[in-house]
Structure formats: C-alpha cells, structure tokens
Amino acid sequence: MAEILKDVFEDEKGNQHYLANNTETTFDQNGTPLNNGGDLSEASVNFTVSSSRKALTAKARFKALMGDIAKWLTDLGPAAFYKVADDFTTTAENYLFTARKGKQLKDEVDNLNQNLAQGQIEFDVDATGKGFYRKRGADTWLPFSNALVLMDGTGSYAFGGINNGYYSNFQLDNFDYSAYSKIRITNLGTYPFEVVCGTTSYTSPGTFDISALKQTTLRIFYRGAAANPPILLKVELIP
C-alpha cells in the first residue's frame, strides 16, 4: 500500500511536528517513489467531480487531477463523440454536419433567394389603364390569386334582364384572355345557363381550355324563376 512520508521533528516535550511546506514523497506497493518510476496501476483513488472546468496543473494531487478530468468529460456530453458526415445524404443517427457542407448549403439558399428576389414584384400600367406585373428574379411568378373571379355565385346581377323569359344576360366585350388558360364554371343554382367565350359555348359546369383565345367577348346567359334573376354561377379564369 502506498504511503506518504514528510519530514517530521519532535520538540522538547515529545510532540511531533510536520513541515507543511515540505514535498510529499509517495511510494508504491514495492516501495518505489511515485515521482521516480513508481507504479500506480493497482492504486485506487477517491475523488469528487470538480465544480468548474480548469486547466490541469503540474504537481497537483492525483484525486484533484481526476476530479478536473471528470469535469471536462462530463461537460463534453454525447455530441463530443458524434461522427462527422461530409455529404447531404447521411441519415444515420449520431452524425454531425461539416462546416464545409453547411457553407455549400448556405450558398445554394442565398442563390435561390436571389433568383426569387425575396418575393418582390413590379407593377406598371399602360396607356389604356391596363395593369401589368412582372417578377424580379429568374423564376416565373403567378398572381397572388391563382384565379380571377368574374362572378362569385352568390347572386351576381347582370347588366340587363328580360322579364318575359326570366333570364339575365351579361356581356364583357373585347376581353383579353392572354394571361389565362382555363375557365372554370360552377352552377350554385338549379337553373340552366350558357357561357360563351368567343364562338365556344358551355352549358354544363366544369373547367375548360381557353388558351387559344386572345381578345374576344365573354357572354353569360342565365335563366331563373323571376324577372332579371340573379346569376348563381361562379365563373373563374385560371392562369
């Protein structure tokens, strides 16, 4: 068993005194000083984990060193023992992302934001008062609303109605369809209707291709049960 020896002296009354500032000499089980080749392989030590991290110092007591080392290991936590993945495909647990791949991902996101122009759109109006919009960036933008609602189906009234036949007739002349490819018709009532785009007539609900149209007339005919009945159609133009 290791022992610690310090210089000791006795006073005239036989009391023993130890030199507090003298260097301790510790021996291993074979009597070899630990500071001169002694063996600690079979020794045990009681220690307490240090309350804060601090650098290891020379000539510190063994139990103090163990407490300081234990504090460093405790604070490292599980992340200190993760593996590193330098790719975008690893899905296994306990892997960390490299800084190089993180920078590459940031550059790609920045480039995407630049192409999208951070959601900016420019507006303009031509000499006739018609409004235009365009994207600021490389990607194609759609209107804020994907569909232009001409009638909402909640009882839109036409410009003119016929008492005799109980029908309403709505007409939009020289309408520009160039920004739209489809028309969607929903009948929210129980009466027959006819929607005419150019020379094409639609008498049943559905979504229809109008991409070939440019400037033409939109006409809506709706029959009801009263004079000049409200048009219970939802009519939408889709880009």
C-alpha positions as CSV (number, residue, x, y, z in Angstrom):
1,M,0.0,0.0,0.0
2,A,1.4,3.4,-0.9
3,E,2.4,5.7,1.9
4,I,3.2,9.4,2.1
5,L,6.4,10.5,4.1
6,K,7.1,14.0,5.2
7,D,9.9,15.4,7.3
8,V,9.0,15.3,11.0
9,F,10.7,16.6,14.2
10,E,9.9,16.5,17.9
11,D,10.1,19.4,20.3
12,E,11.4,19.1,23.9
13,K,8.1,17.8,25.1
14,G,8.0,14.9,22.6
15,N,5.3,16.5,20.3
16,Q,5.7,15.6,16.6
17,H,5.6,18.4,14.0
18,Y,5.5,18.0,10.2
19,L,6.9,20.5,7.8
20,A,3.8,21.9,6.0
21,N,5.8,23.2,3.0
22,N,7.9,20.1,2.5
23,T,7.4,17.9,-0.6
24,E,5.4,14.7,0.0
25,T,7.0,11.5,-1.1
26,T,4.6,8.8,-2.1
27,F,5.7,5.2,-2.6
28,D,4.0,2.4,-4.5
29,Q,3.5,-1.1,-3.1
30,N,7.0,-2.1,-3.9
31,G,8.5,0.9,-2.1
32,T,9.4,2.8,-5.3
33,P,8.7,6.6,-5.1
34,L,5.9,7.5,-7.5
35,N,7.9,10.5,-8.7
36,N,10.7,8.2,-9.6
37,G,9.2,5.4,-11.6
38,G,6.6,4.1,-9.1
39,D,3.6,2.1,-10.4
40,L,0.0,3.3,-9.9
41,S,-1.6,0.6,-12.0
42,E,-3.2,-1.1,-9.0
43,A,-3.9,2.0,-7.0
44,S,-7.4,3.4,-6.4
45,V,-8.4,7.0,-5.7
46,N,-11.4,8.7,-4.2
47,F,-12.4,11.9,-6.0
48,T,-15.2,14.4,-6.5
49,V,-16.0,15.9,-9.9
50,S,-14.8,19.5,-9.9
51,S,-17.5,22.2,-9.9
52,S,-15.9,24.1,-12.8
53,R,-13.6,23.4,-15.7
54,K,-10.0,24.4,-15.3
55,A,-6.6,23.6,-16.8
56,L,-4.7,20.6,-15.4
57,T,-1.7,21.7,-13.3
58,A,1.6,20.1,-12.6
59,K,2.2,18.5,-9.2
60,A,-1.5,18.5,-8.4
61,R,-2.8,15.7,-6.2
62,F,-4.0,12.7,-8.0
63,K,-7.5,13.0,-6.7
64,A,-7.7,16.6,-7.8
65,L,-6.5,15.7,-11.3
66,M,-9.1,13.0,-11.6
67,G,-11.9,15.5,-10.4
68,D,-10.8,18.0,-13.0
69,I,-10.6,15.4,-15.8
70,A,-14.1,14.1,-14.9
71,K,-15.5,17.6,-15.1
72,W,-14.2,18.1,-18.6
73,L,-15.6,14.7,-19.8
74,T,-19.0,15.4,-18.1
75,D,-19.3,18.8,-19.9
76,L,-18.4,17.4,-23.3
77,G,-21.6,15.4,-23.4
78,P,-22.7,13.0,-26.2
79,A,-22.0,15.4,-29.0
80,A,-18.3,15.1,-28.4
81,F,-18.4,11.5,-29.6
82,Y,-20.5,12.0,-32.8
83,K,-19.2,11.0,-36.2
84,V,-18.8,13.5,-39.0
85,A,-20.7,13.3,-42.3
86,D,-19.4,15.4,-45.3
87,D,-22.3,14.9,-47.6
88,F,-26.1,15.7,-48.0
89,T,-27.3,12.1,-47.9
90,T,-26.4,10.6,-44.5
91,T,-29.4,9.9,-42.4
92,A,-27.9,7.7,-39.7
93,E,-28.0,8.8,-36.1
94,N,-25.1,10.3,-34.2
95,Y,-23.6,12.1,-37.2
96,L,-22.7,15.8,-37.4
97,F,-22.8,18.1,-40.5
98,T,-19.4,19.5,-41.6
99,A,-18.9,23.2,-41.8
100,R,-17.9,22.8,-45.5
101,K,-21.2,21.3,-46.4
102,G,-23.0,23.9,-44.3
103,K,-21.4,26.7,-46.3
104,Q,-22.3,25.0,-49.5
105,L,-25.9,24.7,-48.4
106,K,-26.0,28.4,-47.4
107,D,-24.6,29.5,-50.8
108,E,-27.4,27.5,-52.5
109,V,-30.1,29.1,-50.3
110,D,-28.7,32.5,-50.9
111,N,-28.7,31.9,-54.7
112,L,-32.3,30.7,-54.5
113,N,-33.3,33.8,-52.6
114,Q,-31.6,36.0,-55.2
115,N,-33.5,34.3,-58.0
116,L,-36.8,34.7,-56.2
117,A,-35.9,38.3,-55.5
118,Q,-37.1,37.9,-51.9
119,G,-40.8,37.9,-53.1
120,Q,-40.7,41.2,-54.9
121,I,-43.0,42.0,-57.9
122,E,-43.0,45.1,-60.0
123,F,-46.3,46.7,-61.2
124,D,-46.9,49.0,-64.2
125,V,-49.9,50.5,-66.0
126,D,-50.1,51.0,-69.8
127,A,-51.7,53.9,-71.7
128,T,-55.1,52.3,-71.6
129,G,-55.1,51.8,-67.9
130,K,-54.4,48.1,-68.0
131,G,-52.3,46.8,-65.2
132,F,-49.2,44.5,-65.6
133,Y,-47.0,42.7,-63.2
134,R,-43.6,41.1,-63.6
135,K,-41.2,39.2,-61.4
136,R,-37.9,40.5,-60.2
137,G,-35.6,37.4,-60.5
138,A,-35.1,34.3,-62.6
139,D,-38.2,32.3,-61.7
140,T,-41.7,32.7,-63.1
141,W,-44.3,34.3,-60.8
142,L,-48.0,33.8,-60.7
143,P,-50.6,36.3,-59.5
144,F,-51.3,36.4,-55.8
145,S,-54.6,34.8,-56.6
146,N,-54.4,31.9,-59.0
147,A,-57.8,32.6,-60.3
148,L,-59.7,35.7,-61.4
149,V,-63.2,35.5,-60.1
150,L,-65.6,37.2,-62.5
151,M,-68.7,36.1,-60.6
152,D,-68.8,34.6,-57.2
153,G,-72.1,32.7,-57.5
154,T,-73.8,34.4,-54.5
155,G,-76.4,36.3,-56.6
156,S,-74.5,38.4,-59.1
157,Y,-76.9,40.6,-61.1
158,A,-76.4,41.1,-64.8
159,F,-76.4,44.5,-66.6
160,G,-79.7,43.6,-68.2
161,G,-82.5,41.1,-67.8
162,I,-85.6,40.1,-69.7
163,N,-88.8,39.9,-67.8
164,N,-90.6,37.8,-70.4
165,G,-88.2,34.8,-70.4
166,Y,-87.0,35.3,-66.9
167,Y,-83.3,35.4,-67.8
168,S,-80.3,37.6,-67.3
169,N,-77.7,38.4,-69.9
170,F,-74.2,39.5,-69.0
171,Q,-71.6,40.5,-71.7
172,L,-68.0,41.6,-71.4
173,D,-66.7,42.9,-74.7
174,N,-63.1,42.8,-76.1
175,F,-61.8,40.9,-73.0
176,D,-58.1,39.9,-73.0
177,Y,-57.7,36.2,-72.2
178,S,-53.9,36.2,-72.9
179,A,-53.0,35.8,-69.2
180,Y,-55.4,32.8,-68.6
181,S,-55.5,29.3,-70.0
182,K,-58.8,27.9,-68.5
183,I,-62.2,29.0,-67.4
184,R,-64.0,27.2,-64.5
185,I,-67.8,27.3,-64.3
186,T,-69.7,26.2,-61.2
187,N,-73.5,26.4,-61.0
188,L,-74.7,27.1,-57.5
189,G,-78.3,27.2,-58.6
190,T,-80.7,24.8,-60.2
191,Y,-81.4,26.7,-63.5
192,P,-79.8,26.2,-66.9
193,F,-77.1,28.5,-68.2
194,E,-74.9,29.2,-71.2
195,V,-71.4,30.7,-71.1
196,V,-69.9,31.8,-74.4
197,C,-66.3,32.6,-74.9
198,G,-65.7,33.8,-78.4
199,T,-67.6,31.2,-80.5
200,T,-67.4,28.4,-78.0
201,S,-70.5,27.7,-75.8
202,Y,-70.5,25.9,-72.4
203,T,-73.8,24.7,-70.9
204,S,-72.6,22.4,-68.1
205,P,-70.2,23.0,-65.1
206,G,-66.5,22.2,-65.5
207,T,-63.1,23.5,-66.3
208,F,-62.4,24.3,-70.0
209,D,-59.4,25.2,-72.1
210,I,-59.4,28.8,-73.4
211,S,-55.7,29.1,-74.1
212,A,-56.3,29.7,-77.8
213,L,-58.4,32.9,-77.1
214,K,-56.9,36.4,-77.1
215,Q,-59.3,39.4,-77.4
216,T,-62.9,38.3,-77.5
217,T,-66.3,38.6,-75.9
218,L,-67.5,36.8,-72.8
219,R,-71.2,36.3,-72.6
220,I,-73.2,34.7,-69.7
221,F,-76.8,33.8,-70.1
222,Y,-78.7,32.5,-67.0
223,R,-82.4,31.5,-66.8
224,G,-84.2,31.8,-63.5
225,A,-87.7,31.8,-62.0
226,A,-88.2,35.6,-61.7
227,A,-87.7,38.7,-63.8
228,N,-84.0,39.6,-64.2
229,P,-82.9,36.7,-61.9
230,P,-79.5,36.8,-60.1
231,I,-76.8,34.8,-61.8
232,L,-75.9,31.9,-59.5
233,L,-72.8,31.0,-61.4
234,K,-69.2,31.1,-60.1
235,V,-67.1,32.0,-63.1
236,E,-63.3,31.9,-62.7
237,L,-60.4,32.5,-65.1
238,I,-57.3,30.4,-64.3
239,P,-53.7,31.3,-65.4
